[in-house]
Amino acid sequence: MIYFDNAATSRFKPQAVIDAINYDLRHSANSGRSGHWDAVNAGIRIEECRSFLKRQLGADDGYETVFTKNCTEALNLAIRGSIMGGEHVLTTTNEHNSVLRPLYELERQKLITLDVFDTHGKKIDLKEFGDHAKNADIIVVGGACNVTGVTADLYQIGRIAKRNNTMFIVDGAQSVPSISTDILGCGIDMLACPGHKGLHGVQGTGFLIFKKSLSPKPLLVGGTGTFSSSVYQPPQIPDGLEAGTQFAGGIYALSEGAKWSFTHIAETRKNYSILTQTALYNLKTLDCTLYSDETTTGVIAFNVGDTDSSFIAEQLDDFGIAVRSGLHCAPLVHKSLGTQDQGAVRISFGVESTMKDLNYFCKCLEKIIRKLK
């Protein structure tokens, strides 16, 4: 199969990731719960992963890393864990439901007021966005849109947040590490990421890096392996935000995947850029409707006339090509693009994607388009 669905989850896993999972399966132990060597060793690997992610993403000792089962949980921890009641929150129409649903639910509960800035499916207009941010207590944006691949200028948005003394939360699901992310340099208060996309770890892993001074409220309470004499959740971080058994093998694999990903980031970005530029050109020659124009993240959304996007995806699947169609869990993007009924076909490249794969995709798509005429 030619796999062009890497924005959903990366297909390629470095050998070190596979080895990490295999090691954990052979040495299973509950980190932080026992004093024997395998349990201690699992705990050491988890702590090493925390430190590595902070260093690579530009955080200092004033920040903490907590692990979650995915980016959605990390975003819920960041958003729901920060709300005290009465906050005014600013986000955009470029966001995934992992951002939108927690915010809309909080608005429905009358715990916040919500301002959703319309990007019209494009890059955030910083001047207009800055005007909206003047009254915001919290800003939540994604580093890149999962539908169109359009990126956000996190540095400038961070400056806007700092100028207004506003908390700045970033969804890094589609941007880390393909877009350079400097937590301190951008003034990011909280950064949520998955482990299974650009960092080439496995599903079931994610993390939130945040300022220790913010102390978000836990989503779950339960066993932590610490302060066990108390029936109340300990306030200490990270313990108090990581109730229950950790996915030690997944975190070990995330550590190895992240190391590989950051080491190979220059060649990955170059490959994405070349493939995306070529794909955009070929899709234009096929008279497809394009909704993407950036080359950084390797994500392209398009349609073939008024044909339902799911039909195109099914036809491509018959040729052994995996893409994604529909609304991509981002309804406001499609509302802005006018594609809420048709959806869109999304291709998203990975580190193993080649020009040969792309040429085959274009030939197959051309055959499908000819049949439609």
N, C-alpha and C positions, 0 to 999 in steps of 0.2 A: 504494500500500500504506500502511496505517496501521501505523506501526512502534512497537511497544511492547516492544522487546527491547534497550533501551539499556544494561542492566546487562551485556550481553554485549559490545557495542561501540556507541558513539554513532553514529547515522545522520547527524546534522547536522554539517557541517564549515564553519566560517567561511570566507569568501572568502579571507581572508589565508592560511589553511592551504593552500587550493588553489593560490594564487599562489606560495607558498613551494615546494611540490612542483614546480610548473611551472618556477620559476626554477632549481631544482637540476638538473632534467632538461636545461635548456638550457645550464647552466654546470657540468656534472659535473666534479668534481675530488676528489682524495683528500686530505682534510684531514690536516695533520701529516706528509705524505709528500713534498711538493714545495715549492719556494720561489716558484713563480709566483703571480700575484695571485689567481686563482680558488681555488687550494688554500689560500692564506692567508686569503682571505675566508670560505671554508667553516669554517676553524678558528675565526675570530673569532665567527661566528654560534653555533658550538657552545659557546664559552666564555661568550657572552652568555646563552645558555639556562641554563647551569649557575648562573650568578649570579642570574638572575631567579627560578628555582625555589627556590633557597635563601632569598632575600629573602621571597618570597610565603608560604613555609611556615615562616617563623620561625626559620631557622637562622642562625648567625653564622659568623665566619671559622674557628671551630674545627671546622667541618663541611666535608665534600667531597661533590660530586655526581658519580656515574659513570653512564654511559648503558648500557642493556641493550636486548635486543630485545623484552622484555615484562616484566610484573610478576613472572611466574613465575621468570624468570632473576634478577631483582633479589632476590627472596625466597631463592632458592637461594644467591646470593652472600652474603646477610646471614646465613643460617642455617648452611650448610655451611662458609662462609668463616670463621665465628666459632668453630667447634667444635675444641677441642684434644684432647678425650677426657675422659670422666668427668663431664661437666656434667649437671645435673638441669634439665630444660626443662619449663615449664608453658605449656600452651595450652588452648583450649576446643573444645567440640563445635560452635561456631558457624563454624568456619573452613573455608576452601576447601582443596581438595587441593594447591594451590600451597604451603600451609603444612604440611598434614598429611603428604603423601607424603615430603618431605625429612626430616621428623622421624621418621616411622615407619621409614624406611629407615635412618636413623642409629641408631635403637633396635635394629633387626634386626641391625645390624653391631656392636651392643654398645658403641657409642661414647658413647651418652647413656642416661640413664634419663628416662622420659617420663611426665608427669602430664597427662591430658586432663580438664579441668574440665567437668562436665556442666551446661550452662545450661538444659536442658530446653526448648530452642528460644526462650528468652526473653533478656532483658537479663542481663548478668553480675551475679550477686549479689556485691557488692564485699566484704562481710564474710567470706563463705565463701571467696571467691577470695583474699582477703588471708591467710587461714589456710593455704591451699595454697602461697602465694608465699613463705612463711617459709623454705622449704628450696630455693627455685629459684635457679639461677644465671642463667637466661635466661627471659624471658616473651615469648611471641609471640602477638599478637592482631590481629584485623582491626578497622579503625575502624567497619565496618558489615558485617553478614552479607549475602552475595550472594543468599540465598534469601528471607529474611523482611524484610530491610531494617533489622532491629534494630541499634541503634548501641551502641558501647562508650564508656564514660566514660574517655577517654584521659587526662584530667587526673588523675583519682583513681587510675587504674591506674599512671600514672607516679609518683604519690606513694608507692604501695605498693612499686614497684620501687626507688625511691630509698631508702626506709626499710630495705629489705633488701639494698641494694647489688647489685641485680640488673640485668642488661642488659635493655633494653626495645626489642623489635623490633615494628614496626607494619606491617600489610598495609593500604595505603591504596587498594586497587583500587576499592572501592565507596564510599569516604567522601571522597576528595579530588576536587573542592573543595567538595562539597555540605555537608560538615561542616567547620567551622572547625578547622584543624589548626595548632597552634603548637608546633613541635618543641622549642624551648627551654622554653616554658611548661609543656609536658606531660612534659618530661624524657625525650623519645624519643631513643634512641641510634641507631636505624636506621629509616628510613621508605622502604618500597618502593611504587612507583606505576607504573601503565601510562600510556602517552601517549594511548591511543585511546578512553578512556571519558569520564569527566567533564571532562577537559582538552581534548577535541575535536581531538586530533591524529590521526595515522594509525596503523594497525596496524604492528607491527614496531618499536615504540619503548616504552621504559620507563626507569626510573631508580631509583637508590638514593642517598638522602642519609644520611650517617653521620658519626659523630665520627671525625676524622682519627686520634685516638689508638688507635682500635680496629684499624685496618689488617687488614681481612678478607683471607683467602687467595684468590688468583684462581681462578676456575673454568676459565679458558682461559689458555694461554700462547702467545705467538707475536709477530708483528710489531707494533711500537708506533710506529715512526717515530722513536724516541728510543733512545739508548744502543745503537745498532745494531752496535757492535763487539763486544758481549758476546753469547754464546750462551745466557745466562740471562735470565729475566724480570726487568726492572728493578723494584725495590721502590717506586719513586716512584709517587705517586698524583696524578692518575687514570690515568696511562699504563699502569701495571702491571696494572690491572683492566679495561683496554679493548683487549685484543689483537685485531688484525684491523681491517679497514676499517670505519669508522663509517658508519652510515646518516645521512649529513650532511643530506640533504634531509628525512628524517623528523624529525630533531632540530630543524631550522629550522622545520618545520611544527608541531612540538610547542611550540616557543617562541611561535609566533603563536597557536596554539590556546589555550595557557595564558593568554596575555595577554587574549584575548577572554573566556575563561571566568571569570577573576577579576574582570574589569571588569563582567560581567553577572551576578555571583553572587547579588546581592540579588533580582533579578527571577526568576532561576532557582529559588531556594529558595521564593519565594512561589508560583510556578506549580506546583512539586512538591507543596507543602502543600495547595493548593486541589484539585488533581486527585486526590491521594491520599485526602483526606477524602471527596470525592464518590464515588470508586470504592469505598471501604470501605463507605460507606452503601448504595450500590446493590447491591453483592455480598451484603450482609446481607439485603436485601429479596428477593434471588433464592435465599435459603437456601443459599448457598455456605458451605463450611467455610473459615474464614479463619485464616491462620497469621501474619498481620502486623497491627500496630496503630500503627506509627510513620509519620509523614508526611514525615520529613526527606529521605530519599533517593529517594523516588518508586518504591520497590520493594514489590510486593505478591505474596504467594503464597497460592493458594487451590485448593480442589478442589470438584467438583460431585458430591456424594454419594460413591459408591464407584466412579465411572467413572474409567477410566484417564486420567491427565493428558495422555498423548500423543494420545488420541482427541479430547479437547477442543481441544487445540492444532491438530490437523489440521482440525477443523471450522471453527475460527476462520480458519485459513489459506484455506479455501475462500471466506470472506467478504472476503479481502484484508487480514487482520489478523495481524501477526507477533507471536507471543509465544514463550516458551520453556517446555518441559515436562521432566519427568524428575527427575533427582537434582541437576542443576546443579553437578556436580563437588564436591559437599559432602555426602558420605554420612552423616557423623555428625549433621548438622542433621536430616536426614530420619529417622535412627534415633531421635533425641530426639523428633521430632514424630509418630513412628509411621507415616511415609509412605514407608518404604524400598521397598515393593512398588508402591504407586500413584504415587509421585512427587508433584509438584505443578505446577500451572500458575503461571507467573510473568509478571506484567506489570511493565514498568519504563519510566517516562516519560522523555522527553528534553526539551530546551529548546524544541523545535518542537511538542510535544504540546499539543493543544487540548481544550477542553470538547466541541467538536463531535466530535472523534475518540473521546473517551470515551463520549459518548452513543451513537454508532454501535456501539462495542464492546459496550455494555450491551444494546442492542437485539438484536444478533446472538447474544450469549450467552443471552439469554432465549429466543430461537427454538430454539437448540440444546437447552436444558434442557427445553423443551416437547416436543421430539421424543423425548427420553429417557423421558418419563413414559408 
